[in-house]
Amino acid sequence: MARHVPQLTTSPEALPAAVRELARVLGDADAMRLIGSLPGARISVPKPGRAKDDHPLRMALSPQGFVKLLAEYGGGELQVPKGDAYLRRLRHDHVRQCREQGLTFDETADATGYSRRQCINIMGGDAGMTDMKTLDMFADLAEPANYAGLANDPFGLGKPA
């Protein structure tokens, strides 16, 4: 039985400043489209009225987004933000939201496109599983073990101290 996968929710304040500015000008969908198609590129934006019908930016954006881009940046250059760190953070937040909703690691992996192991890593290592192989170096031992005489006494003939 498949569980309901939560829709990713974000706040505009979480966006990097350059992405927020681009989203303000173009709208969220066109800003993400531009970042996705030309991440980190420096582009020359034609002046309004001078863009050809087959201009790559016209093809990448909606008609309204293209008009807004020309109005704001026309005749100049625009440094498109990369946004990969932000998108990675969004996907990590989606993993956490899925786990908070009670989805298993397998269901979370299917919903987010990550592997099961990466979902576990995102949730903080072993995600609540107990590590039985590593001793806690700061744990108080109730009574220290006494191994005196045992390392060099394989037959047990000596007396422990």
C-alpha positions in Angstrom: 0.0 0.0 0.0 1.6 3.3 -1.1 1.4 6.2 1.3 0.7 9.8 0.5 3.9 11.6 -0.3 4.0 15.1 1.1 4.3 18.0 -1.3 7.5 19.9 -0.8 6.8 23.2 1.0 9.4 26.0 1.0 9.5 29.6 2.1 10.8 32.4 -0.2 13.2 33.5 2.5 15.1 30.3 2.1 16.0 31.2 -1.5 19.5 32.6 -2.1 19.3 36.4 -2.8 20.2 36.0 -6.6 17.5 33.4 -7.1 15.0 35.4 -5.1 15.7 38.5 -7.3 15.2 36.4 -10.5 12.0 35.0 -9.1 10.8 38.5 -8.3 11.4 39.6 -11.9 10.3 36.5 -13.8 8.1 34.6 -11.4 8.9 31.3 -9.7 8.4 28.9 -12.6 10.3 31.0 -15.2 13.1 31.6 -12.7 13.5 27.9 -12.1 13.3 27.2 -15.8 16.1 29.7 -16.5 18.3 28.4 -13.7 17.7 24.8 -14.8 18.5 25.5 -18.5 21.5 27.9 -18.0 23.0 27.4 -14.6 25.9 29.7 -13.8 25.9 31.2 -17.3 26.4 34.9 -18.2 23.9 35.8 -20.8 23.4 38.9 -23.0 19.8 40.0 -22.9 18.6 41.7 -26.0 16.8 45.1 -25.9 13.0 45.0 -26.0 11.9 44.9 -29.6 15.2 43.5 -30.9 14.9 39.9 -29.9 14.4 37.4 -32.8 11.6 34.8 -32.8 14.1 32.0 -32.4 16.1 33.6 -29.6 17.2 30.9 -27.1 15.8 32.8 -24.1 12.4 33.1 -25.8 12.5 29.3 -26.2 13.5 28.7 -22.6 10.9 31.0 -20.9 7.2 31.5 -21.1 6.1 34.5 -23.3 5.3 36.5 -20.2 8.6 35.6 -18.6 10.5 36.6 -21.7 8.8 40.0 -21.8 9.6 40.6 -18.1 13.3 39.6 -18.6 13.6 42.1 -21.5 12.0 44.8 -19.5 14.3 44.4 -16.5 17.6 43.4 -18.0 17.2 44.3 -21.7 20.5 45.5 -23.3 22.6 44.2 -20.5 24.1 41.0 -19.2 22.7 38.7 -16.6 24.6 36.3 -14.5 22.2 33.3 -14.0 22.7 31.8 -10.5 23.6 28.2 -10.3 21.1 27.1 -7.7 22.4 23.6 -7.3 23.1 24.0 -3.6 19.6 25.4 -3.1 18.0 22.6 -5.1 20.0 20.0 -3.1 18.8 21.6 0.1 15.2 21.4 -1.2 15.6 17.7 -2.0 17.1 17.1 1.5 14.1 19.0 3.1 11.8 16.8 1.0 13.5 13.7 2.5 13.0 15.0 6.0 9.3 15.9 5.3 8.7 12.4 4.0 10.2 10.8 7.0 8.2 13.1 9.4 5.1 11.9 7.6 6.0 8.3 8.5 7.2 7.1 5.1 9.7 4.3 5.1 13.2 4.8 3.6 12.2 2.9 0.5 9.1 5.1 0.0 11.1 8.2 0.7 13.8 7.1 -1.9 11.1 6.6 -4.5 9.5 9.9 -3.8 12.7 12.0 -3.9 14.8 10.2 -6.5 17.6 9.4 -4.0 18.8 6.0 -3.1 17.7 4.4 0.2 21.2 4.7 1.5 21.4 8.4 0.6 18.1 9.0 2.4 19.6 7.4 5.5 22.7 9.6 5.2 20.5 12.7 4.9 18.6 11.8 8.0 21.9 11.7 10.0 24.0 8.6 9.4 22.2 5.5 10.7 19.0 7.5 11.3 18.4 6.2 14.8 19.9 2.8 14.4 22.3 1.8 17.1 25.9 1.4 16.2 27.1 -1.8 18.0 30.7 -1.7 16.8 32.0 1.7 18.1 32.4 2.2 21.8 31.6 5.6 23.3 34.9 7.0 24.5 33.1 9.2 27.1 30.9 6.5 28.6 31.4 5.7 32.3 32.3 2.1 32.8 30.7 0.6 35.9 33.8 -1.4 36.8 37.0 -1.4 34.7 37.9 -4.7 33.3 41.1 -6.3 34.6 43.2 -7.9 31.9 46.5 -8.0 33.9 48.6 -11.1 33.0 46.3 -12.3 30.2 48.2 -10.8 27.2 51.4 -12.6 28.0 49.8 -15.6 29.7 48.0 -17.6 27.0 47.6 -20.7 29.3 46.3 -18.9 32.3 49.1 -19.9 34.6 49.7 -16.4 36.0 47.5 -14.6 38.5 45.6 -11.5 37.5 46.7 -8.5 39.5 
